[in-house]
Every structure is written in C-alpha cells, then in structure tokens.
Amino acid sequence: MLKVETPLSLEKIAKLRKGELVYLSGIVYTARDQAHKKLVELIKRKKALPFSLKDSIVYYCGPTPSPKGEISGSCGPTTSLRMDGFVEPLLQEGLKGMIGKGGRTPKVKELIKKYKAVYFLAPSGCGALLAQKVLSKKLIAFKELGAEAIYQLEVRDFPLIVGIDSRGVGIYEDIECSNFKT
C-alpha cells in the first residue's frame, strides 16, 4: 500500500493511479449534503469559509457521536453521487481530494481531471474500523447539522482505494456488470 500524507499536492496526486490502495495520514474534513450546500452558498456570496479548501480533502461522512472514552464514533462513507452538484465550486477553491463510496457522474470525472484532484473510496460498512484510524476529531462548522456538521479529523493509515485518479480515469468503468447474475 502507498502512504499518502495531507496536505495533498499536485506532485502527490499525479503519482496516484486508479485502483491503487492507499494509507492516508493527516487532516480530512467531513461534509455531507447539507454542509456542502452551506459551503457553496458561502463561496457564491464571497464569504469566508470555515476552513481552507486549498490542498484539502473532504470526506463524505457524518461521524456518529463518540462513545465514552473513544475519539470518534463510527465514521463510514456516504454515497458520493449526492455531492456531485457541489463539486466544481469546491475544486475551484483548491480542494484536491474527496473520499466517499460509489461511482461519480461523467461530469465529476472530467472536473477531477480538469482541476487535477483525486477521488478516494473508503471501505463501506467498516465505519467502526475506520473510527479506530481517527487520532482526533474537532467540530469546525455548522454545529446545527449535528452529525452532518463539518468535523476536522486527524487520521493515520486510513485505508482507501483510488477511485478516480487525476487523469479522470476511474475503476468503475472496468467492472463488467453483465457478468453478475441477479
């Protein structure tokens, strides 16, 4: 597995290829649908963002409350397609990475290529295991959204797969769905 640390840079991203397994360490920011909507509204109104998107990674996740004595509750990925309509303004502000589950629209693949970003896949159904990779968790913005607020997570050896690399090449077009029986 490759080891990648945040912040991301064009040099780091350019080395990644679709399907590669990665251990990510550093800072990621959680954000789901409603947080994305609020971020894009701030960008449109030219207001300050609650954190810098430059060279950052957004994790499509709403961590559950932390059990007593634990840093974070379960923090598995949510479906990425729901964020696709919000991607371009965030990339324009310098976002370099996204973490989620599932495929992306052709438009998002093109935007990833245009802005030299990367889309990582987190293992679905492993939220409790992923929580063990969280070293710290801090509320950053939109407390009123509860678990869907934006949190800053410091992670170590967070296991990911490169779902779409900076060339816009993704793993999903390699899956031959006709081979699966229903």
N, C-alpha and C positions, 0 to 999 in steps of 0.2 A: 504494500500500500504506500502511496505517496503521502508525504507530510506537507501540509499547506498551512501557513500562518497568516492571520489578518494583521494589518490591512492588506487587501488584495492590491496587486499592481498589474499593469499590462504585461510585464515580464512573467509574473507567476501564472497569469491566466493563459497566456499564449502557449505555455508548456502542457496544459491540460488537454486531454483527448476524451471524446465521448466514451462512456463505459468504464473509465478508469476508477479504481477505488481510492478514496482519499480519507486521510485522518485530518480533520480541520481543528486547529487550535487558535484561540484568540477571542475576539469580540464579535458577536452577532446580535442583531436586533429583531425581536419578534414583532410581527404585524400581520393581522388578518384583514378581512374585508373592510370593516368599519374604520380601522386605523389607516388603511390605505386611502380610503375616501377622504379622511381628515388631512392626511399628508398632502394629497393632490390639491385639496382646497387651499391649504396654506401656500403651496407653490404658485397656484393661479393668482392668489391675492398678494403675492410677493412678500409674504410674511416669513419670519424666521422659523426654521424647522427645529424640533426638539433635540435633534442630533444631526451630525454631519453625515450626509449620504456619500460623500467622496470616499471612494475605495472601500465602501462598507458592504456588508452582507445583510439582507433581510431574510428572516426565517419565517415562513408561513406557518405560524404556530401560536396557540393560545395556551401557555402553560397552566396547568391546574395549580391550586393553592399548594404551598409547601407543607408536607406533613411535618409534625413536630420533630425537630432535630435534623431535618433534611433541608438542603438548599433550594430544591425545586420539586414540584410535583411532576407528574407525567408531562412530557413535552414532545409529543409526536407531531408529525407534519399534517397539514390540512391540504385539501385539493387545490392545486395551483391555478387551474383554469379560472377560478373566481377572481383572481388578482390580475388577469391578463389585460383588462381595460385600464389599469392604473400603471402599467409598467413603464411606458415611454417617459412621462414626466420625471419619474424617479431615476431612470437611466440618464436623462438629460442633466440631472443634478449630481451625477457622479457615482450612482450605485453601480457596483461591479459584480455582485453575486446575489443569487436568490436560492433559497432552499425550500423544497416542498415535496409534493408527491404527484405523480401522474404527468401526462403529456401537456404540451403547450400548443397554442394556436400557431399556424404558419407565420402570422404577423409577429408574434413574440420571438420566434426563432430568427426572423430577419432583424428585429431590433437588437437581439443579443449579438448578432454578427455586426451590425452597424456600430453599436456602442462598445464592442469588444468586452462583453460581460460573460458570465457563466451561470448556468443553472444546475444546481446540485439536487439530487434525490436523496431524501432521508428514508431509512427503512420504516415503512408503515407498520403500525401495530406494535412498535417497540418503544413507545413513549416512556415507559418506566425505565428501560435500559438506557435510553438517551438521557434521561434526567440524571443518571449516575455520571455522565460526562460533563455536567454543569458544575463549574467551580464557584460561580457567584451569579446572583440574579438581583437586578435593581430596576425598580419602576422608573421609566423615563418620561412617559406622557400618556394622556388620555385615561387617567385613573377611572373615570366614569364608565369605561368599557369593560371593567372587571378583568377577567382572564384574557380578554382580547385587547387590553391596553398594550402599549409598547413597553417591552422589557429589554434591558441590556443583559445578555447572557455572556459570561466568560466560559468558554468550553475548552476541553482538552481531549484530543484524539476522538473527536466527534466523527463517527463513521458515515461517509457519504459516497455517492456514485455521481460521476459527471454525467448529467442527463443531456445537456446541450453545451457543447464547447463554444469557444469564442469565434469559431468559423461558422456557427449556425448549424452544426452537424449534431443530430440527436440520436439517442438509442432507439426511440420508438419506431422509426421507420424500418428498423432491422427486424422487428418482430413480425413474423408471418402469422397473422391472426387466423387465416384459413386452416392452419394446422391444428387448431384447437377444436375439440368436439364439445358440443353443449348437451 
